[in-house]
Amino acid sequence: WLATTSSGRKSSARSMVSKFFVFLAVMSLYDAYSSPPLFEIAVDEHGGVRLQQNMHRQWHQFTYFLISVPMSVYGIMVMVKLRAAVRSKYGISTGTLGRMEDFCYVFFCNC
């Protein structure tokens, strides 16, 4: 689980069970708080297509926003610190942007 050596099959099975429950919890939260569409496509009686605002479940959208924005900011901060730690551990120098390089790579490069 934390990249330590295991002592046998029992430890491996326990690790697999804990990973499964973490996966299950994440998927349950994602399903519960994924944002519904803000607009829906509606077809009227004359065959015209128009966009109408999805007015129900606005609390759902607001809750999704309150959870996703801080988690995204936190994730970016963790990745920037992790990248800086790896660079310092292995003696990798920064480029022309200095410390801002870590942020730019995390924010703009998805690889």
TIZA-994712 format. One record per atom (N, C-alpha, C): residue number from 1; residue in three letters; atom name; x, y, z. Coordinates in steps of 0.02 Angstrom, whole numbers, m for minus. Each point is the difference from the previous one (the first is absolute). Example, Ala and Ser with C-alpha at 12.3 -4.5 7.8 and 13.67 -1.06 7.14 Angstrom:
% residues 2
+-----+-----+----+--------+--------+--------+
|   k |   r |  a |     c1 |     c2 |     c3 |
+-----+-----+----+--------+--------+--------+
|   1 | ALA |  N |    660 |   m284 |    390 |
|   1 | ALA | CA |    m45 |     59 |      0 |
|   1 | ALA |  C |     45 |     60 |      0 |
|   2 | SER |  N |    m18 |     53 |    m36 |
|   2 | SER | CA |     42 |     59 |      3 |
|   2 | SER |  C |    m39 |     55 |     37 |
+-----+-----+----+--------+--------+--------+
% end
This chain:
% residues 111
+-----+-----+----+--------+--------+--------+
|   k |   r |  a |     c1 |     c2 |     c3 |
+-----+-----+----+--------+--------+--------+
|   1 | TRP |  N |     41 |    m60 |      0 |
|   1 | TRP | CA |    m41 |     60 |      0 |
|   1 | TRP |  C |     43 |     62 |      0 |
|   2 | LEU |  N |     51 |      2 |     42 |
|   2 | LEU | CA |     43 |     59 |      4 |
|   2 | LEU |  C |     69 |    m15 |    m28 |
|   3 | ALA |  N |      4 |    m43 |    m49 |
|   3 | ALA | CA |     62 |    m18 |    m34 |
|   3 | ALA |  C |     51 |    m32 |     47 |
|   4 | THR |  N |    m24 |    m39 |     47 |
|   4 | THR | CA |     45 |    m38 |     43 |
|   4 | THR |  C |     m2 |    m73 |    m22 |
|   5 | THR |  N |     51 |    m36 |     17 |
|   5 | THR | CA |      1 |    m71 |    m19 |
|   5 | THR |  C |    m50 |    m39 |     42 |
|   6 | SER |  N |    m31 |    m49 |    m31 |
|   6 | SER | CA |    m50 |    m40 |     35 |
|   6 | SER |  C |     32 |    m64 |     26 |
|   7 | SER |  N |    m34 |    m29 |     48 |
|   7 | SER | CA |     27 |    m61 |     30 |
|   7 | SER |  C |    m35 |    m62 |    m25 |
|   8 | GLY |  N |    m44 |      6 |    m48 |
|   8 | GLY | CA |    m34 |    m59 |    m26 |
|   8 | GLY |  C |    m65 |     16 |    m33 |
|   9 | ARG |  N |    m37 |    m54 |    m15 |
|   9 | ARG | CA |    m63 |      6 |    m36 |
|   9 | ARG |  C |    m54 |     36 |     41 |
|  10 | LYS |  N |      1 |     m9 |     66 |
|  10 | LYS | CA |    m50 |     30 |     43 |
|  10 | LYS |  C |      5 |     77 |     m3 |
|  11 | SER |  N |     60 |     25 |      0 |
|  11 | SER | CA |     11 |     73 |     m4 |
|  11 | SER |  C |    m23 |     26 |    m68 |
|  12 | SER |  N |     13 |    m38 |    m52 |
|  12 | SER | CA |    m20 |     20 |    m67 |
|  12 | SER |  C |    m76 |      1 |     m6 |
|  13 | ALA |  N |    m33 |    m49 |     29 |
|  13 | ALA | CA |    m73 |     m3 |     m2 |
|  13 | ALA |  C |    m31 |     58 |     38 |
|  14 | ARG |  N |     29 |     17 |     59 |
|  14 | ARG | CA |    m24 |     56 |     38 |
|  14 | ARG |  C |      7 |     65 |    m38 |
|  15 | SER |  N |     57 |      7 |    m34 |
|  15 | SER | CA |     13 |     60 |    m40 |
|  15 | SER |  C |    m51 |      5 |    m57 |
|  16 | MET |  N |    m16 |    m55 |    m31 |
|  16 | MET | CA |    m48 |      0 |    m55 |
|  16 | MET |  C |    m69 |     19 |     24 |
|  17 | VAL |  N |    m19 |    m25 |     58 |
|  17 | VAL | CA |    m66 |     17 |     29 |
|  17 | VAL |  C |     m4 |     74 |     16 |
|  18 | SER |  N |     52 |     28 |     29 |
|  18 | SER | CA |     m1 |     71 |     16 |
|  18 | SER |  C |     m2 |     43 |    m64 |
|  19 | LYS |  N |     35 |    m21 |    m52 |
|  19 | LYS | CA |     m2 |     37 |    m63 |
|  19 | LYS |  C |    m70 |     m4 |    m31 |
|  20 | PHE |  N |    m31 |    m58 |      6 |
|  20 | PHE | CA |    m68 |     m7 |    m27 |
|  20 | PHE |  C |    m49 |     46 |     36 |
|  21 | PHE |  N |      5 |      5 |     67 |
|  21 | PHE | CA |    m46 |     43 |     37 |
|  21 | PHE |  C |     13 |     74 |    m14 |
|  22 | VAL |  N |     62 |     19 |    m10 |
|  22 | VAL | CA |     15 |     69 |    m19 |
|  22 | VAL |  C |    m30 |     15 |    m68 |
|  23 | PHE |  N |      8 |    m46 |    m47 |
|  23 | PHE | CA |    m29 |      8 |    m67 |
|  23 | PHE |  C |    m76 |      5 |      4 |
|  24 | LEU |  N |    m31 |    m42 |     40 |
|  24 | LEU | CA |    m72 |      1 |      8 |
|  24 | LEU |  C |    m24 |     66 |     30 |
|  25 | ALA |  N |     35 |     25 |     49 |
|  25 | ALA | CA |    m19 |     64 |     32 |
|  25 | ALA |  C |      7 |     57 |    m50 |
|  26 | VAL |  N |     54 |      2 |    m38 |
|  26 | VAL | CA |      9 |     53 |    m49 |
|  26 | VAL |  C |    m54 |     m2 |    m53 |
|  27 | MET |  N |    m15 |    m59 |    m25 |
|  27 | MET | CA |    m52 |     m5 |    m51 |
|  27 | MET |  C |    m69 |     19 |     27 |
|  28 | SER |  N |    m14 |    m17 |     63 |
|  28 | SER | CA |    m64 |     18 |     30 |
|  28 | SER |  C |     m5 |     75 |      8 |
|  29 | LEU |  N |     53 |     32 |     23 |
|  29 | LEU | CA |     m1 |     73 |      6 |
|  29 | LEU |  C |     m6 |     34 |    m68 |
|  30 | TYR |  N |     35 |    m27 |    m49 |
|  30 | TYR | CA |     m3 |     29 |    m68 |
|  30 | TYR |  C |    m71 |     m5 |    m26 |
|  31 | ASP |  N |    m31 |    m57 |      9 |
|  31 | ASP | CA |    m69 |     m9 |    m24 |
|  31 | ASP |  C |    m49 |     45 |     38 |
|  32 | ALA |  N |     11 |      8 |     64 |
|  32 | ALA | CA |    m45 |     40 |     40 |
|  32 | ALA |  C |      7 |     75 |    m15 |
|  33 | TYR |  N |     60 |     22 |    m15 |
|  33 | TYR | CA |     11 |     72 |     m7 |
|  33 | TYR |  C |     20 |     22 |    m70 |
|  34 | SER |  N |     m5 |    m43 |    m50 |
|  34 | SER | CA |     16 |     23 |    m67 |
|  34 | SER |  C |    m54 |     49 |    m22 |
|  35 | SER |  N |     22 |     49 |    m35 |
|  35 | SER | CA |    m45 |     56 |    m16 |
|  35 | SER |  C |    m48 |    m18 |    m57 |
|  36 | PRO |  N |    m64 |     14 |      9 |
|  36 | PRO | CA |    m48 |     m9 |    m55 |
|  36 | PRO |  C |      9 |     56 |    m50 |
|  37 | PRO |  N |    m24 |     m9 |    m61 |
|  37 | PRO | CA |      9 |     52 |    m50 |
|  37 | PRO |  C |    m38 |     64 |     18 |
|  38 | LEU |  N |     30 |     57 |    m16 |
|  38 | LEU | CA |    m33 |     64 |     13 |
|  38 | LEU |  C |    m55 |     14 |    m51 |
|  39 | PHE |  N |      8 |    m26 |    m60 |
|  39 | PHE | CA |    m49 |     12 |    m53 |
|  39 | PHE |  C |    m20 |    m67 |    m31 |
|  40 | GLU |  N |    m63 |     m4 |    m21 |
|  40 | GLU | CA |    m25 |    m60 |    m33 |
|  40 | GLU |  C |    m26 |     21 |    m69 |
|  41 | ILE |  N |      4 |    m45 |    m47 |
|  41 | ILE | CA |    m26 |     12 |    m67 |
|  41 | ILE |  C |    m73 |    m22 |      0 |
|  42 | ALA |  N |    m44 |     45 |    m21 |
|  42 | ALA | CA |    m71 |    m15 |     m3 |
|  42 | ALA |  C |    m25 |     10 |    m71 |
|  43 | VAL |  N |    m44 |    m44 |    m22 |
|  43 | VAL | CA |    m31 |      6 |    m66 |
|  43 | VAL |  C |    m73 |     18 |     11 |
|  44 | ASP |  N |    m22 |     56 |    m31 |
|  44 | ASP | CA |    m70 |     20 |      8 |
|  44 | ASP |  C |    m45 |    m35 |    m50 |
|  45 | GLU |  N |    m65 |     16 |      2 |
|  45 | GLU | CA |    m49 |    m35 |    m42 |
|  45 | GLU |  C |      8 |     14 |    m74 |
|  46 | HIS |  N |     36 |     53 |    m18 |
|  46 | HIS | CA |     12 |     16 |    m71 |
|  46 | HIS |  C |     65 |    m28 |    m25 |
|  47 | GLY |  N |     35 |    m37 |     40 |
|  47 | GLY | CA |     64 |    m30 |    m21 |
|  47 | GLY |  C |     60 |     44 |     11 |
|  48 | GLY |  N |    m10 |     57 |     32 |
|  48 | GLY | CA |     56 |     46 |     14 |
|  48 | GLY |  C |     40 |    m24 |     60 |
|  49 | VAL |  N |     64 |     11 |     m4 |
|  49 | VAL | CA |     44 |    m21 |     54 |
|  49 | VAL |  C |     21 |     63 |     39 |
|  50 | ARG |  N |     m6 |     m4 |     65 |
|  50 | ARG | CA |     20 |     57 |     42 |
|  50 | ARG |  C |     34 |    m27 |     63 |
|  51 | LEU |  N |     40 |     44 |     28 |
|  51 | LEU | CA |     33 |    m17 |     64 |
|  51 | LEU |  C |    m42 |     29 |     56 |
|  52 | GLN |  N |    m12 |    m41 |     51 |
|  52 | GLN | CA |    m34 |     25 |     58 |
|  52 | GLN |  C |     41 |    m15 |     62 |
|  53 | GLN |  N |     m1 |     48 |     45 |
|  53 | GLN | CA |     40 |     m8 |     61 |
|  53 | GLN |  C |    m29 |    m54 |     45 |
|  54 | ASN |  N |     44 |    m41 |     26 |
|  54 | ASN | CA |    m20 |    m53 |     46 |
|  54 | ASN |  C |     m7 |     31 |     69 |
|  55 | MET |  N |    m62 |     11 |     22 |
|  55 | MET | CA |    m12 |     36 |     62 |
|  55 | MET |  C |     m2 |    m45 |     62 |
|  56 | HIS |  N |    m10 |    m64 |     m9 |
|  56 | HIS | CA |     m5 |    m43 |     59 |
|  56 | HIS |  C |     70 |    m20 |     24 |
|  57 | ARG |  N |      3 |    m14 |     63 |
|  57 | ARG | CA |     60 |    m24 |     33 |
|  57 | ARG |  C |     57 |     51 |     m3 |
|  58 | GLN |  N |    m14 |     64 |     10 |
|  58 | GLN | CA |     54 |     49 |      1 |
|  58 | GLN |  C |     46 |     m9 |     60 |
|  59 | TRP |  N |    m27 |    m26 |     55 |
|  59 | TRP | CA |     43 |    m14 |     58 |
|  59 | TRP |  C |     54 |    m50 |    m18 |
|  60 | HIS |  N |    m18 |    m45 |    m45 |
|  60 | HIS | CA |     47 |    m52 |    m23 |
|  60 | HIS |  C |     59 |     32 |    m35 |
|  61 | GLN |  N |    m14 |     48 |    m44 |
|  61 | GLN | CA |     53 |     34 |    m36 |
|  61 | GLN |  C |     43 |     41 |     47 |
|  62 | PHE |  N |    m32 |     34 |     47 |
|  62 | PHE | CA |     37 |     40 |     48 |
|  62 | PHE |  C |     45 |    m43 |     44 |
|  63 | THR |  N |    m26 |    m57 |     23 |
|  63 | THR | CA |     40 |    m46 |     41 |
|  63 | THR |  C |     59 |    m27 |    m40 |
|  64 | TYR |  N |    m11 |    m17 |    m63 |
|  64 | TYR | CA |     54 |    m24 |    m43 |
|  64 | TYR |  C |     54 |     53 |     m6 |
|  65 | PHE |  N |    m20 |     62 |     m9 |
|  65 | PHE | CA |     48 |     55 |     m6 |
|  65 | PHE |  C |     39 |      9 |     64 |
|  66 | LEU |  N |    m34 |     m2 |     58 |
|  66 | LEU | CA |     33 |      9 |     64 |
|  66 | LEU |  C |     51 |    m55 |     15 |
|  67 | ILE |  N |    m13 |    m60 |    m26 |
|  67 | ILE | CA |     46 |    m55 |     12 |
|  67 | ILE |  C |     56 |     m2 |    m52 |
|  68 | SER |  N |    m16 |     11 |    m63 |
|  68 | SER | CA |     49 |     m9 |    m53 |
|  68 | SER |  C |     53 |     54 |     m3 |
|  69 | VAL |  N |    m18 |     63 |     12 |
|  69 | VAL | CA |     49 |     54 |     m6 |
|  69 | VAL |  C |     55 |     m6 |     54 |
|  70 | PRO |  N |    m17 |     m7 |     64 |
|  70 | PRO | CA |     54 |     m7 |     49 |
|  70 | PRO |  C |     42 |    m63 |    m10 |
|  71 | MET |  N |    m31 |    m55 |    m21 |
|  71 | MET | CA |     38 |    m61 |    m12 |
|  71 | MET |  C |     47 |      8 |    m60 |
|  72 | SER |  N |    m21 |     36 |    m51 |
|  72 | SER | CA |     44 |     13 |    m57 |
|  72 | SER |  C |     59 |     43 |     20 |
|  73 | VAL |  N |    m12 |     52 |     39 |
|  73 | VAL | CA |     54 |     43 |     23 |
|  73 | VAL |  C |     48 |    m40 |     44 |
|  74 | TYR |  N |    m27 |    m40 |     45 |
|  74 | TYR | CA |     41 |    m41 |     44 |
|  74 | TYR |  C |     43 |    m50 |    m41 |
|  75 | GLY |  N |    m31 |    m31 |    m50 |
|  75 | GLY | CA |     37 |    m47 |    m42 |
|  75 | GLY |  C |     57 |     33 |    m38 |
|  76 | ILE |  N |    m11 |     61 |    m24 |
|  76 | ILE | CA |     53 |     36 |    m35 |
|  76 | ILE |  C |     56 |     17 |     49 |
|  77 | MET |  N |    m17 |     22 |     60 |
|  77 | MET | CA |     51 |     17 |     50 |
|  77 | MET |  C |     42 |    m61 |     19 |
|  78 | VAL |  N |    m32 |    m57 |      8 |
|  78 | VAL | CA |     37 |    m61 |     18 |
|  78 | VAL |  C |     47 |    m20 |    m56 |
|  79 | MET |  N |    m23 |      4 |    m62 |
|  79 | MET | CA |     42 |    m20 |    m56 |
|  79 | MET |  C |     59 |     47 |    m10 |
|  80 | VAL |  N |    m10 |     65 |     12 |
|  80 | VAL | CA |     55 |     48 |     m5 |
|  80 | VAL |  C |     52 |    m15 |     53 |
|  81 | LYS |  N |    m22 |    m13 |     62 |
|  81 | LYS | CA |     48 |    m16 |     54 |
|  81 | LYS |  C |     35 |    m66 |    m14 |
|  82 | LEU |  N |    m36 |    m49 |    m27 |
|  82 | LEU | CA |     30 |    m65 |    m16 |
|  82 | LEU |  C |     53 |      8 |    m54 |
|  83 | ARG |  N |    m15 |     39 |    m51 |
|  83 | ARG | CA |     48 |     10 |    m54 |
|  83 | ARG |  C |     62 |     36 |     25 |
|  84 | ALA |  N |     m9 |     49 |     43 |
|  84 | ALA | CA |     57 |     36 |     29 |
|  84 | ALA |  C |     43 |    m47 |     43 |
|  85 | ALA |  N |    m33 |    m44 |     38 |
|  85 | ALA | CA |     37 |    m47 |     42 |
|  85 | ALA |  C |     40 |    m50 |    m42 |
|  86 | VAL |  N |    m29 |    m24 |    m54 |
|  86 | VAL | CA |     36 |    m47 |    m44 |
|  86 | VAL |  C |     59 |     35 |    m33 |
|  87 | ARG |  N |    m10 |     63 |    m21 |
|  87 | ARG | CA |     55 |     37 |    m30 |
|  87 | ARG |  C |     57 |     10 |     49 |
|  88 | SER |  N |    m17 |     18 |     63 |
|  88 | SER | CA |     53 |     11 |     49 |
|  88 | SER |  C |     35 |    m65 |     19 |
|  89 | LYS |  N |    m38 |    m55 |      4 |
|  89 | LYS | CA |     30 |    m64 |     19 |
|  89 | LYS |  C |     51 |    m24 |    m52 |
|  90 | TYR |  N |    m17 |      8 |    m63 |
|  90 | TYR | CA |     44 |    m25 |    m53 |
|  90 | TYR |  C |     44 |     54 |    m30 |
|  91 | GLY |  N |      0 |     60 |     28 |
|  91 | GLY | CA |     45 |     54 |    m23 |
|  91 | GLY |  C |    m17 |     26 |    m68 |
|  92 | ILE |  N |    m64 |      2 |    m18 |
|  92 | ILE | CA |    m21 |     26 |    m65 |
|  92 | ILE |  C |    m11 |     75 |      7 |
|  93 | SER |  N |     34 |     39 |    m41 |
|  93 | SER | CA |     m7 |     72 |      5 |
|  93 | SER |  C |    m63 |     24 |    m36 |
|  94 | THR |  N |    m23 |     59 |     19 |
|  94 | THR | CA |    m58 |     29 |    m33 |
|  94 | THR |  C |     21 |     33 |    m65 |
|  95 | GLY |  N |    m49 |     13 |    m42 |
|  95 | GLY | CA |     14 |     34 |    m63 |
|  95 | GLY |  C |     m1 |     75 |      8 |
|  96 | THR |  N |    m20 |     35 |    m51 |
|  96 | THR | CA |      1 |     73 |      1 |
|  96 | THR |  C |    m55 |     29 |     45 |
|  97 | LEU |  N |    m51 |    m39 |     16 |
|  97 | LEU | CA |    m54 |     26 |     41 |
|  97 | LEU |  C |     12 |     m7 |     75 |
|  98 | GLY |  N |     51 |    m35 |     20 |
|  98 | GLY | CA |     15 |    m10 |     71 |
|  98 | GLY |  C |    m53 |    m42 |     33 |
|  99 | ARG |  N |    m23 |     20 |     60 |
|  99 | ARG | CA |    m49 |    m38 |     38 |
|  99 | ARG |  C |    m68 |     m2 |    m35 |
| 100 | MET |  N |    m12 |     49 |    m42 |
| 100 | MET | CA |    m64 |      2 |    m36 |
| 100 | MET |  C |     m6 |    m57 |    m51 |
| 101 | GLU |  N |     57 |    m29 |    m18 |
| 101 | GLU | CA |      1 |    m55 |    m48 |
| 101 | GLU |  C |    m40 |    m60 |     25 |
| 102 | ASP |  N |      5 |    m14 |     64 |
| 102 | ASP | CA |    m38 |    m57 |     29 |
| 102 | ASP |  C |    m75 |     11 |     m9 |
| 103 | PHE |  N |    m23 |     60 |     15 |
| 103 | PHE | CA |    m71 |     15 |     m8 |
| 103 | PHE |  C |    m21 |     m6 |    m73 |
| 104 | CYS |  N |     40 |     29 |    m45 |
| 104 | CYS | CA |    m19 |     m1 |    m72 |
| 104 | CYS |  C |     m4 |    m72 |    m26 |
| 105 | TYR |  N |     47 |    m42 |     19 |
| 105 | TYR | CA |     m3 |    m69 |    m23 |
| 105 | TYR |  C |    m61 |    m37 |     27 |
| 106 | VAL |  N |    m15 |     12 |     63 |
| 106 | VAL | CA |    m57 |    m34 |     30 |
| 106 | VAL |  C |    m66 |     25 |    m29 |
| 107 | PHE |  N |     m5 |     65 |    m10 |
| 107 | PHE | CA |    m63 |     29 |    m21 |
| 107 | PHE |  C |    m13 |     m9 |    m75 |
| 108 | PHE |  N |     52 |      7 |    m42 |
| 108 | PHE | CA |    m10 |      0 |    m72 |
| 108 | PHE |  C |     18 |    m66 |    m34 |
| 109 | CYS |  N |     43 |    m41 |     30 |
| 109 | CYS | CA |     20 |    m62 |    m32 |
| 109 | CYS |  C |    m36 |    m59 |     33 |
| 110 | ASN |  N |    m39 |    m36 |    m38 |
| 110 | ASN | CA |    m39 |    m55 |     28 |
| 110 | ASN |  C |     36 |    m67 |     m5 |
| 111 | CYS |  N |     63 |      0 |    m18 |
| 111 | CYS | CA |     36 |    m63 |     m7 |
| 111 | CYS |  C |     34 |    m20 |     64 |
+-----+-----+----+--------+--------+--------+
% end
